[in-house]
Amino acid sequence: MTDKYTKPLQEHSLRILKEIDRVCREHSIPYFITNGTLLGAVRHKGFIPWDDDIDVAMLRPDYDRFAANVGQWLSEPFEFISPETHERCPGELSKVIDASTTLIERWGYNQLGGVYVDVWVLDAVPDRKWLRSIHFSRYKILNRLLYMRNRDPYKRGHGPSSWWPRLVQALFKNSTLQRWMLKLRKKYDVAKHEKVCMLDNGEKSIITKGVVGNRAEYEFEGMKFYGPEDYDTYLKALYGDYMIIPPEGHRRVHRPDYLDLEHSYHDYNDTRKFK
C-alpha cells in the first residue's frame, strides 16, 4: 500500500542520497546506508515499496568531519541542518535537505524544512551493561524533553495534556537540551570502545565496530551506494528476521501534513505559533 506522496518523495530523497554519496566519495568520508534503506537494498534492491525514507549513517569521527564541512561541499539546492550547526534545530537527527521543496511532517511540531535524508551517527557506548542502561535512560529523558520543547502544547487542547510541554518550554531552551544531548552522545570515545550504536534506535542497535568497519556497494534503484559488508549481522540487530515482509496493515506509510515540491521552505509563510 502506498499513497500519492510515496513516489515523489522517493524521487526527491534519492536525489539527496546521490548528493551525499558524491560528497562523501570526493572527500573520503565513510558513510553507509542504514535502517530501512539498507533493508530495501538487500530485500528489494531499492526502496521498500511502501516507504519513502532514506537513512545514512557514519561513525562519530567521520560524522564530525562531515558536519564541519558539508555546508561548503553541497551543491544547490541542498542544505545541511544539524543540532551542531543550528541552535534552533528541533530534532535530534541531522538532515541533508532539498531546499527547493517544503515539507511539514506534523502541524503540531516546530519543524519546517524540505524533503530530507536523515544522517545518523554511531556513537560509542560503555562495555558494562548497567552503565549502558543508565546511558540510554538519560538519553531517552533528554530526547523526550526535546520533543516537548518543540511540540505545540495545545495540540490536544488546553487541559492537563498541555501542562507538561508548557513546563518544559518554560524551563529549557532548545539549544541547552541539544548541548546536553550532544555531550551525552560523545561521552564515550569511539576509538576506545568496541561497541557502538545509533542512540535513537535504542539498545537493540548495539553492534561492534567491526560490523560496519568494512563496506560494500549495494544496488539501490539502479545505482550503487555503500552499506555495511556484514549486512546480515547489522540488519538482524535492527529487525530480527528481516526477510519477512510485514502484512499490509503493519506497513508504515509516510503521510506528511504538508508537502510542496515546487517551492522552497524559505518562502513558506509559516503561521504556526511556537514559543
Order of alpha helices (4+ residues) and beta strands (2+ residues): alpha-beta-alpha-beta-alpha-beta-beta-beta-alpha-alpha-alpha-beta-beta-alpha-beta-beta-alpha-beta
